[in-house]
Amino acid sequence: MNPVLGLYGPGTHMWRINREAVLLGAGPAALLLQVAHPHVAEGVAHHSNFEEDPWKRLHGTLKTTMDMVFGDVPTAERALARLNSVHRTVKGRATDPVARELAGPTYRALDPSLLLWVQATLIVTSIHAHERWVGPLAAEAKEAFWQEARRVGPRMGIPLAKSPADWPTLMAYWDRMVAPDGPVQVTPTARRLARTIVRPPIRFLPGPLIDLLVLPSIGLLPPRLREAYGLDWGQGRELLAEAIGWGLRLYLRVLPVAWRSMPHARAAWRRTRSRG
């Protein structure tokens, strides 16, 4: 492993897909999917101040993710250490009666099944958002993206034996998780957290404008989960989300890659050119 390139490096799909700044817009969908697992919702509710200060948690999550993807090896190793250190402290007894009934009385963030679900939400929402807002991806690109993420899984507590072996297997796992009788079920705790996710406190922005900004991300959710969260949807919102996606694809098609890339990606490219 080249310490300058990091865990991935130029030419990987992890860099190519995650460089797209527009994918930040998929964050609400990923968060809603994560806390739709009863035990993930319990962990977020009881071991963070997400509802009081969501931006602090989101900034920390973004920094850790970008450091792992685009950082050199020492930076990525520190990000992994931070992530694992935080997860070691997240455990306890579920207080939501529905969560206890659906998923059991206790939770711990280092449970491989929870870690896999969180990883899957990030990968799948990134792919879906890319295809809706940036452009289509070949089956080979999706497979490569998943394999690049999967091989780092053991460093985060996800044994390869518990990780879907390929993209079709990941999609089959996804379908089982979000099925009506699957483990992903929206609890009262998740609905409470969702209020902050779909209407985050953004100073000087009126609520209806925030709703418009979040709308394309809500469109990434499975219909069953939108309904379970009580999120308004219908043909009009669906058409508006599709129109926004169409406009983004046209806009990004003519925008230079450097202008539409995350600052972390641009810094990584400069680092690899100067030190590689």
ZIWOJO-V357394 format. One record per helix or strand of 2 or more residues. SS is the DSSP state (2 for helix, 1 for strand). FROM is the first residue (numbers start at 1). LEN is the number of residues. Records with the same first field share a line. If there is no record, write none. Layout:
SS->FROM-LEN / FROM-LEN
//
This chain:
2->13-6 / 21-15 / 38-9 / 54-17 / 73-17 / 97-7 / 112-23 / 139-12 / 153-4 / 160-3 / 167-12 / 188-11 / 207-12 / 223-6 / 235-20 / 257-4 / 263-13
1->91-3 / 106-3
//
